[in-house]
């Protein structure tokens, strides 16, 4: 008899920032594990294109655009998901921005606000909207996509790393708040992954070669390697894990 540890049949997953890269891979792997998924990013055309792609693969998905920095759009996203499928069992907060590259001393005030709104406050909003329903149904899973930038120091990506460190802390705090209701909250901290979001890093041959040379696995990661972790955390296989940050970086943070 095949194992059901990773079976997500009958569950509904809402994944923000899911039209490309890590977010798309997470949505795709959750759907392949049996979940119905809500595809979301800022552009409606991109959302629909991914939904159609999933449909061609035989996966069940709907599309709803949302700018997670806008509370009214976040509320509309959750309402649309609930009106379509009646529940949300899995929430993945992946949407994020990284508009600044440089020292914190020169960080514009408006950029600080933009990064924190998209990368942190939106996760607080979404969790507050979704967790009560999970609790009423006996449990659920929230996954925040962080970064090793939230663990390591940097001279150029400080505000992004700070926002991700806050996401890791948010996972711990939400896990304490909602654990008694069987709502599990964890974070995933990817290292350098081959996505459009990190293109400036891995397309730079000198930078990439340097990173690979100092990574124990001697390579950068692929989006599906993060998608698989999300399935694990959302499934029965991860049912005794909460408040944790799962690092997937090829070993960068251990050396």
N, C-alpha and C positions, 0 to 999 in steps of 0.2 A: 504493500500500500504506500503510495507516494506521500511524502511529508507535506503537512499543511502549515508548517511554521512560517512560511513566507507568503501565504495565500492572503490576498487582500480583497477577495471577491465580496461584493455587496457593500463595499465601503466607498465613500466619496472623499476625494482629495482636492483641495484648493491650493494651487501653486502660483505664487506671484512671480513675475519676471520669467515666465516659462515659455517664451517663444524662441529662445536660443541658449546655447551654452549649457551651464550647469542646471539652470531652471528647467530647460526643455528636457534634458536627460532625466532629471528627477521625475517630471510629469510622465514621461514615456515609460520609465521603469515601473512606476507605481501603477500605470495603466496595464502594462504587460503582466503585472502581478494580480490583476483582476479588478483594480479600482476604477471607478468612474472619475474623470478628472476635469477640473475647471482650468482652462488655459487663460492666462492673463498677462498683459503687458500694456504699455502706453498706447500702442498703435493697433487699431481695429483690424487693419489689413493683415498685419503680422499674426495676430491671434487667430484669425480665420484660416490663414494659410496653414498654420500648425494643426488646427483642429481637423482640417481636410486631410492633411498628411496622416494624422492618427487614425482617422476614419478609414483611409485606404489600407491601413495595417490591421483593421478590424478592432481598433480600440475605441472605447466610448469616451467622448469628450464634448464639452461645450466651450465656447469662447466668449470672454467678456473683457473689453479693454478697461484699464484702470491706471491712473497715476496715483501711486500709493502715498504721495506727499499731500494729497488732497483728501481730507476726511470724508467729504460727501461722496467721493468716488469709491473710497474704501467701503463705506456703508452700502453703496449701491452694488458693489461686487458681491458682498456677503449676502445681501438680500436676493440678488439674482440666482446665486448658487442654491440658496435655501428654497426659493420658489420653484426651481427646476427639479431638484432632487430631494428636498425635504430635510436634508441634514448635511453636516460636514464632519467627517470622522477624522480627517487628516488635514492639517494646515501646514503649509510650507512657506515661510517668509523668506523669499530669495531675492526679490527686487532690491536693487541697490544702485547708488551712484558713486562715482569717484572723479569729480571734476577738477581736482587740484593736485598738482605735483610740485612740491617745493617745501621749504622750511615753514614751520608753524608761525614764526615771527612775521611772516608776510601773508598769512592766511586771511583773506577778506572775511569780514563778519557775516556777510550774506552767504558765503560759501559754507561756513560752519553751520549755519542754520539749515541750509539746503541738504547737506550731508546727514545731519542728525535727524532731520524730518523723514528723509527717505529710508535711511538705514536703520534707524532705531524707533522713532516715534510710530511709524507705520506698523511695526511689529507689535507694539503695545496696543494700538488701536485694533488690529486684526485679532489679537489674542483675546482682548476684552469682549469683542463681538462674538467670537466663536466658542470660547471655552465654556461659557454657561450651558450652551446646548449640548456640548460633549458630556458635561457633568450630569445633566438630566438623563442622558441615555446610558449612563454607566461608565463612560470613559472616552478617551480619544488621545490623539497624538499631535503635538505641535513641534515643528522642526524649524529652527532658525539657522540660516546659512551665514556663518561667520567667516573667519579667515585666520590664517596664521599671522596675518598682520595685526591681529588682536592679541597676539602672544609675544611677538618679536618687536623690537624697536626699529625705527627707520628714520632716515633723515629727509625723506621726500614724500612718504605716503602717510604721514602722521595722523591727519584727521580721519582718513579712511580706517586706519588701524584702531584709532580710538573708538570709532563708531562700532567696529566689530568686537572690540573688547567689551563694550557695553552690551552688545547682543549676547555674548557669552554669559555675562552677569545676569542679563534678563532671563535667560534660560534657567539659571539656578533659582532665581527668585520666583518665577512663575511655577517652577517645579514644586517649591515649598508651598505656595499658595493653593495649587490645584491638585497636588498629590493625593490628599484625602478623598478626592472625588474621582480618582483613577484617571486623571488627565496627565499624561506624561509630556514633559517638555525637555528637549535636548537641542544642542547646536552641533553643526558640522563645521569644522575649520579646514577648508581646503588650502593646499599650498598652491604652487603655480600650475594652473590647468590650461590646456590648449583651448581657449575660448576667445571670442571676439573681444570680450571685456578686458582680457589680459594680453591682447595682441601686441601692444607696444613692448611688452616684456619678452615674449617668446619669439617675436619676429626679429629682434635684435640679436644677431648671431653671437656677438661677443658676450652679451649679457646671458643669453641662454646657455652657451657653452660653459660659462662660469658657474651658473646655477647647477647644471647637470654634474659638473665635476665635484661639487660640494654636497650633492644629494646622495645619500647611501644607495638608493636604487638607480642612480645615474641616468635619470630621465625626468621629464615633467609628466604631469598626469593628464588623463582623458576624462571628459565629462561623465561618461558612463560609470567611471569608478566612484563618482560621488552619488550618482543615481542609485547604485546598489546599496550604499550606506543608508540612504533614505528609506528604501524598502525594508531593510533590516530594522531600523528604528521604528517604523510604522507597524510592523508585523508582530506576531506572537513571539518571534525569535528575539525581539528586543523589549519584551513586555515588563522586564524587571529593571530597565534602565531609565533613569530620569535625572535631570539636572546636570547632565554631563556634556562636555564638548569633545566630540570625536575628531581627532586630528588625522587628516589624510593628506600627507605632504611628502611622501617618499622618504621620510626620515629627516627632513631638513632641520626640524626643531630638536633633534636629539644629539646633534653634533655642534 
